[in-house]
Amino acid sequence: MAARSRAKPTRQFKTLATLVFSMTFGTFVLSWIHDLSPSRTRAATALRSVQSGREFDQLIVQSVPPSGLLRDGSVRAFHHLHVDRAGRVIESHAWKNREHDPHAPGAVQIAVSVDDASGALTPRQWRRLADLMTRLQQTYGIGWDRVSSRSYSGGDVGRRQQEHLDAMIRTR
């Protein structure tokens, strides 16, 4: 029996060789089919992505005085992004979940902390706001006609803050 196994390959060797060959050949065929499939196209990827029912199509920048902030520095009113006095951008829970404001559906709400009196932004805060607005406009295709501002507080102070913010946005 030992002489026979040396002279001719056994059934076990033939089976293993056939298995290795078929698995290698199958891998090449499946790889070739995968390369031909449309899963690499942009349309197929978009079909698999998860998106909210409505995209953002407007930017609203809102000046928020210290009275509009909570003790921890977060904004009282609905907002998506908050630019604080130090120029940091803070994402809200609504932004992370892509929630829309029921009073302004489709609008990205950006809250900007300002002084009570002047409504002026710090240079770092202004640069961060301008960069943020540019990025959002490019990402969502928002035109200049869909960018507006408003003030958290009313009266003369709120009107001055909104006029100041409007002028800064127009000259950005």
N, C-alpha and C positions, 0 to 999 in steps of 0.2 A: 504494500500500500504506500509506503514511503517513497518508493521508486516512481510510482505513478504520479504522486503529487509534485515531484520535481520535474517531471517530463511535461505534463500538461497542466495548465492553470485549472484550479478547482472551480467549482460552481460558485463558491463564496467570493473568490477574486473577481470572476466575471460579473457577478451581481454588484459588487462594490464599484467596479470600473464603470458599469452601465449607469449606476446611480450618480456617480460624480459627473459623468458626461451629460446626463439629462438635466441635472440641476444647473450646471454651468450654462448649457444651451438655453434652458428656460430663463435664467437670469438675463442673458443677453437679449432674448426676445422681449421679455417684459420691459427692460430698460429702453429698448428701441420703440416699443409701443408708447411708453410714458413720454418719450421725447416728441412723439407725434401728436400727443393729446393736447387739447386747447387749454389745459390748466395753467399754462405759462402766460397766457394772454391777460391783458388788463381787464377785459370784460368778465372773464371767468373769476378772477380774483374779486371783482366788485360784487359779483353775485354771492360770494361766500361771506363778505364782510357784514358786520352788524352795524347798522346805522339807525339813528332816530328817525322818526317819521318826517321830521321837518328840519332842514338845515338852517343855520343862522344866516340872515340876509340883511342885518342892520347892526350898527354900533351906536350905543347910547353911553356917553360919558357923563357921570353924575358927580358933582362936587359935594363932598360930605364934610361938614364942620365937626368939631369935637363933640358937639351935642348929638350928632348922629351916630356916634360910636358907643359900643358897650364897654364895660370896664376892662375886658381883655383885649380891646383894640379892634374887635371885629365890627363890621357895619351892621346897623339895625335893619336897614331896608334890604329888599331882594337885590342880589348882585351875583355876578359870575366871578369877576376878578376884582381885586382891591389893590390899588397902588398906595402904599402908606407913605408917611412923610419922609421916611428913609429911602424911598425909591424901590422897596421890595414889592414884588407882585405875589399876592396871596390868592390861591385858588379856593373858591368856596365849594361847599358840598354840591350845590346846584351845577357848578361847572364840571366837576368830576363825573356827575351823573348825566350831563347834557340835558338838564331840565330847562324848560322855558318859563319865562315870567308870564303868568296868565294875563297880565295887563298889557304886555308888549311881546306877543309871541314872535319868535324868530329874531329877537334882538339880543345881542351880547351886551350885558350890562356891566360897565366898568365903573367902579366907585373909586374916587380919588380924594384922599384926605386933604383938607385945606384949613387955613387959619380962619377964625371967625370973622376977623375984620377985613383983611385984604382979599382973601380967596386966591392968593398967589401960590404957585407951585414952586418947590425947590428945583434947582437945575437938574439934580439927579432924578428927581421924581418926573420932571418933564421929559427928559431923555428916555426914561423907562416907558412912560406912557406913549410917547411917539413911536418907539420901537414896537411896543405891544400892538398899537393900532395898525401899523404897517403890516406886521405879521398876520394879524387877524384878517385884514383886508385882502391880503394875498391868499391866505388859506381858504377863505370862504367866498372870495370874489365879490367883496362889498365895495361898491362905488362911493365916491365922495358925496353924492346926493343922498346916501343912506346913512350918513354919519351926523349925529346931533348931540347936543349936550343939554343938561338940565341941572337944576340946583336942588339939593335936599331941603334947604330951608327957604321959606318965602320972604316976602318983604323986600326992602331996599338992599339988604345985605345979600340975600339970595339972588336978586337980580344982578348986582355987581359981580358976584361970583360966576354966574352963568355968562355974563358978557365977557368977563376976563377969559373964561375957559373957551368960549366960542372964538374969540380973537386968537388964542393960542392954537386952537385946532385948525383954523383957516390958514395960519401962517406956517404950519408944520411942513 
